Amino acid sequence: MVSRSDNKITYFGTIDSTNNEARRRITAGAFLDDLNGTVLVASKQTAGRGRHGREFLSLSNRAIYISFILRADGVQLLTVAAAVAVCRALDKVDIEGAQIKWVNDIIIDERKICGILAETVSATGNPDDKFAVLGIGVNVNVDEEKIPAELVSIAGGISMSEEKRVQLIHAIIDEVTGECYEAPVDTLLEEYRRRSMLINRAVTVHNLATKEKTPATAISIADDGGLKVRYEDGTTEILNSGEVSVRT
């Protein structure tokens, strides 16, 4: 899935966005052969982005924001691999209960503690020279007062020592560039399905283009990483875009 090279890691205290920095390096168009495997790490972001251009809030001064610049075939299965990688990394530092909410959220105790954003970026002047930018943001030692009222029941975080936070950073890097790189896609999909919090649950499908909300049941994760749902009229669909929320 990913053409791997030796890690090149840069640390920032504060940055606008590690994904933005990755995009800047790619679009600069220089030393492209050296970019694959670049890892950018920050503790705070001032302009983080989530899917569909939404703001990704920095809820702590000692959070974890990591972006990888990778040669990859596509971003949907890369997001699958990244979700599995984060769950495995959390296991390594004894953080239990992590589940995956399709497509890009890691959930503990029904609250989002991590978001993943994978984007395709082309080098300036050479649109065929494409990279994947994989961003992972983990809420660590969150100041609960910084969570907006509308997100209090949704957003969460992990409390840990600085030593364990550093261990988690390196565990995520190791998993993304190591074990998850080496694992066959079928193995990653099997684990993604096993860790999914949605399978057999009632959900609402959000069509972001039409703003329609349709009740359904999540059935499975397809081989391309899409979410298969069954609507109330019995028809099924594999979702490769949009969003779902759990119905309670």
C-alpha positions in Angstrom: 0.0 0.0 0.0 2.7 2.4 1.0 6.2 2.8 -0.5 8.3 3.0 2.6 11.6 4.7 3.4 13.5 5.6 6.5 11.7 7.9 8.8 12.6 11.6 8.8 10.9 13.1 11.9 10.5 16.8 12.6 9.0 18.1 15.9 7.1 21.3 16.4 5.9 22.8 19.6 3.1 24.8 17.8 2.2 24.8 14.2 -0.8 25.9 12.1 -1.3 22.3 10.9 1.0 19.4 10.3 -1.0 18.5 7.3 -0.6 22.0 6.0 3.2 21.8 6.5 3.2 18.5 4.6 1.3 20.1 1.7 3.8 23.0 1.7 6.7 20.6 1.4 5.1 18.7 -1.5 3.9 21.7 -3.4 7.3 23.4 -3.1 8.4 20.7 -5.6 12.0 20.3 -4.4 13.7 17.1 -3.3 10.5 15.1 -3.9 12.4 11.8 -3.9 13.4 12.5 -0.3 9.9 13.4 1.0 8.5 9.8 1.2 8.5 8.7 4.8 8.7 12.2 6.2 7.0 12.5 9.6 5.9 15.8 11.1 4.9 15.9 14.8 3.4 18.8 16.9 1.9 19.3 20.3 -0.5 22.1 19.4 -2.2 23.2 16.2 -3.7 26.7 15.5 -5.5 25.8 12.3 -6.1 22.1 12.3 -8.5 20.7 9.7 -10.8 17.7 9.7 -12.8 16.1 6.9 -14.8 18.3 4.6 -12.8 21.3 5.6 -14.1 21.4 9.2 -12.0 22.8 12.0 -10.1 20.2 14.1 -9.8 21.8 17.5 -6.6 21.7 19.5 -7.9 21.0 22.9 -4.6 20.7 24.7 -1.1 22.2 24.6 0.3 18.7 24.9 -1.8 16.8 22.4 -0.5 14.6 19.5 -0.6 15.7 15.9 1.3 13.6 13.4 1.4 13.9 9.6 3.1 11.4 7.3 4.1 12.1 3.7 3.8 8.8 1.8 3.7 7.3 -1.6 0.4 5.5 -1.6 -2.1 4.0 -4.1 -5.1 5.8 -2.6 -6.4 7.3 0.6 -9.4 5.2 1.6 -7.5 2.0 2.4 -4.7 4.2 3.9 -7.3 5.6 6.3 -8.3 2.0 7.2 -4.6 1.2 7.9 -4.1 4.3 9.9 -7.2 3.6 12.1 -5.9 0.1 12.8 -2.4 1.5 13.5 -3.7 4.0 16.1 -5.7 1.2 17.9 -2.6 -1.0 18.0 -0.5 1.9 19.3 -3.0 2.6 22.1 -2.9 -1.1 23.0 0.9 -0.9 23.3 0.7 1.9 25.9 -2.1 0.1 27.8 -5.0 2.4 26.7 -8.0 0.0 26.5 -11.3 0.1 24.7 -10.4 1.8 21.5 -12.9 1.3 18.7 -13.2 2.6 15.1 -16.1 4.7 13.9 -16.2 4.6 10.1 -14.5 6.2 8.5 -11.8 8.0 10.4 -12.6 8.4 14.1 -11.2 6.5 17.1 -13.7 6.2 19.9 -13.2 5.3 23.6 -16.3 5.2 25.9 -18.5 6.6 23.0 -16.4 9.8 22.7 -14.0 10.7 19.9 -10.4 10.8 21.0 -8.7 10.7 17.6 -9.4 11.8 14.1 -7.6 10.8 10.9 -7.4 12.8 7.6 -5.8 11.4 4.5 -5.4 13.7 1.4 -3.9 13.3 -2.0 -1.5 16.2 -2.9 0.3 16.8 -6.2 3.7 18.5 -6.6 3.5 21.9 -8.2 4.2 21.7 -11.9 3.8 17.9 -12.0 0.2 16.9 -11.3 1.1 13.2 -11.9 3.6 13.2 -9.1 1.2 12.5 -6.2 1.7 11.9 -2.5 -0.7 10.9 0.3 -0.6 13.2 3.3 -1.9 11.2 6.4 -2.8 13.3 9.4 -3.6 11.8 12.8 -4.7 13.9 15.8 -5.1 12.5 19.3 -6.7 14.4 22.1 -4.3 14.1 25.1 -4.7 15.8 28.5 -7.7 17.7 27.3 -8.8 20.9 29.1 -12.5 20.1 29.4 -13.4 23.8 29.5 -12.0 24.2 26.0 -14.5 21.7 24.5 -17.4 23.6 22.8 -20.8 23.0 24.4 -22.1 21.3 21.3 -19.2 18.8 21.4 -19.1 17.9 25.1 -21.0 14.6 24.6 -18.9 13.8 21.5 -15.3 14.8 22.0 -13.1 13.2 24.6 -9.4 12.7 25.4 -6.8 10.5 27.0 -5.0 11.5 30.3 -1.4 10.4 30.4 2.0 11.3 31.6 4.5 13.0 29.3 6.5 9.8 29.2 3.6 7.8 28.1 2.6 10.5 25.6 6.0 10.3 23.9 5.7 6.5 23.9 2.3 6.8 22.1 3.8 9.1 19.5 6.5 6.6 18.7 4.1 3.7 18.8 1.9 5.4 16.2 4.9 6.2 14.0 6.1 2.6 14.3 2.7 1.1 13.4 2.0 3.4 10.5 5.4 2.9 8.9 6.1 -0.6 10.1 3.7 -3.3 11.0 0.7 -1.8 9.2 2.8 -1.1 6.2 3.8 -4.8 6.1 0.4 -6.2 6.8 -1.7 -7.5 3.9 -4.8 -5.4 3.1 -7.1 -8.4 4.0 -5.5 -8.6 7.5 -6.0 -4.9 8.1 -9.6 -5.0 6.9 -10.3 -8.0 9.2 -8.9 -6.1 12.2 -10.8 -2.9 11.1 -14.0 -4.9 11.1 -13.3 -6.5 14.4 -12.7 -3.1 16.0 -15.6 -1.4 14.4 -18.2 0.1 16.7 -20.9 0.4 14.0 -21.5 -3.1 12.7 -25.1 -4.2 13.4 -26.0 -0.9 14.9 -28.7 1.5 13.9 -27.2 4.6 12.2 -28.2 7.7 10.4 -26.6 8.3 7.0 -25.8 12.0 6.4 -25.7 13.0 2.7 -23.5 16.1 2.9 -24.4 17.3 -0.6 -28.2 17.1 -0.2 -28.3 17.5 3.7 -30.6 14.4 3.8 -30.5 12.2 6.8 -31.6 8.6 6.3 -32.0 5.9 9.0 -30.2 2.6 8.3 -28.4 -0.3 9.8 -24.6 -0.7 9.4 -24.0 -4.2 8.0 -20.3 -4.6 7.3 -17.1 -3.0 6.1 -16.6 -3.6 2.3 -13.3 -4.8 0.8 -12.6 -1.2 -0.4 -13.1 0.2 3.1 -16.6 1.5 2.4 -19.4 1.0 4.9 -22.3 -1.3 3.8 -25.6 -0.2 5.2 -29.2 -1.5 4.9 -32.0 1.1 4.6 -35.4 0.6 6.1 -36.9 -0.3 2.7 -34.5 -3.3 2.5 -32.1 -1.8 -0.1 -28.4 -1.8 0.6 -25.6 0.6 -0.3 -21.8 0.8 0.1 -20.9 4.3 1.3 -17.5 5.7 0.2 -18.2 9.3 1.3 -20.5 11.2 3.6 -20.9 10.5 7.3 -22.9 8.3 9.7 -23.9 8.8 13.3 -25.1 6.3 15.8 -28.8 6.3 16.6 -29.7 5.8 20.2 
